[in-house]
């Protein structure tokens, strides 16, 4: 994933966060958007993994409902939820790979 791709993903996450919390988006620049972290890295990582899990469970439930013939579930909803879950999982795998690589680099440093 390129730097531009990561920045675009971060911008999208920040936009979603402001929409979810009901805050007005801060358009004063990237430096002004840096906020004091509220939780630890482990807490944020766990929350992200739980969100990926929720997306996958929602996708599986809608897929099963569609397969059982539920008239309230359309194919469009099933496909969109499946893509959301897939993208979230792929992003989680990429984050994990980067964390593992960073850990290996730190462990291989000569003191």
C-alpha positions in Angstrom: 0.0 0.0 0.0 1.5 3.4 -1.0 1.8 6.4 1.3 -1.0 8.1 -0.7 -3.2 5.1 -0.2 -2.6 5.1 3.5 -3.2 8.8 3.8 -6.5 8.4 1.9 -7.5 5.6 4.2 -6.7 7.7 7.3 -8.6 10.6 5.9 -11.6 8.4 5.3 -11.4 7.0 8.8 -11.2 10.5 10.3 -14.3 11.5 8.2 -16.2 8.5 9.4 -15.2 9.2 13.0 -16.4 12.8 12.8 -19.7 11.6 11.3 -20.1 9.0 13.9 -19.5 11.3 16.8 -21.5 14.2 15.3 -18.6 16.6 15.4 -18.0 19.2 12.7 -15.1 18.1 10.5 -11.9 20.1 11.0 -10.7 21.4 7.7 -7.9 23.6 9.0 -5.2 21.1 7.8 -3.7 17.8 8.8 -1.6 19.3 11.6 -4.7 20.7 13.2 -6.4 17.4 13.0 -3.9 15.7 15.3 -5.7 15.1 18.6 -4.5 13.8 21.9 -4.8 10.0 21.9 -7.6 8.8 24.2 -6.6 5.1 24.4 -3.6 3.0 24.2 -2.4 1.3 21.1 -3.6 -2.1 22.4 -7.0 -0.7 23.0 -7.3 0.8 19.5 -6.0 -2.4 17.9 -8.5 -4.5 19.8 -11.3 -2.1 18.8 -10.3 -2.4 15.2 -10.2 -6.2 15.3 -13.7 -6.2 16.9 -15.0 -3.9 14.2 -13.6 -6.2 11.5 -15.3 -9.1 13.3 -18.6 -7.2 13.4 -18.4 -6.5 9.7 -17.8 -10.1 8.9 -20.6 -11.3 11.1 -23.0 -8.8 9.6 -22.0 -9.9 6.1 -22.5 -13.6 7.0 -25.9 -12.9 8.5 -27.1 -11.0 5.5 -25.8 -13.6 3.1 -27.6 -16.3 5.0 -30.8 -14.3 5.1 -30.6 -13.7 1.4 -30.0 -17.4 0.7 -33.0 -18.3 2.8 -35.2 -16.0 0.8 -35.8 -13.1 3.2 -37.6 -10.5 1.1 -36.2 -7.6 3.2 -32.6 -8.4 2.1 -31.6 -7.4 -1.4 -28.6 -8.7 -3.4 -27.1 -5.2 -3.4 -27.0 -5.1 0.4 -25.4 -8.5 0.5 -22.7 -7.6 -2.0 -21.9 -4.2 -0.4 -21.6 -5.8 3.1 -19.4 -8.6 1.7 -17.1 -6.0 0.1 -17.0 -4.0 3.3 -16.0 -7.1 5.3 -13.5 -8.1 2.7 -11.8 -4.7 2.6 -11.7 -4.4 6.3 -10.1 -7.9 6.6 -7.5 -7.1 3.9 -6.6 -3.8 5.7 -6.3 -5.7 9.0 -4.0 -8.2 7.4 -1.9 -5.4 6.0 -1.7 -3.7 9.4 -0.7 -7.0 11.0 2.0 -7.6 8.3 3.5 -4.1 9.0 3.4 -4.6 12.7 5.2 -8.0 12.4 7.8 -6.4 10.1 8.3 -3.5 12.5 8.7 -5.9 15.4 11.2 -8.0 13.5 13.2 -4.9 12.7 13.3 -3.8 16.3 14.3 -7.2 17.4 17.2 -7.3 14.9 18.6 -4.0 16.0 22.1 -4.2 17.4 22.4 -2.4 20.7 
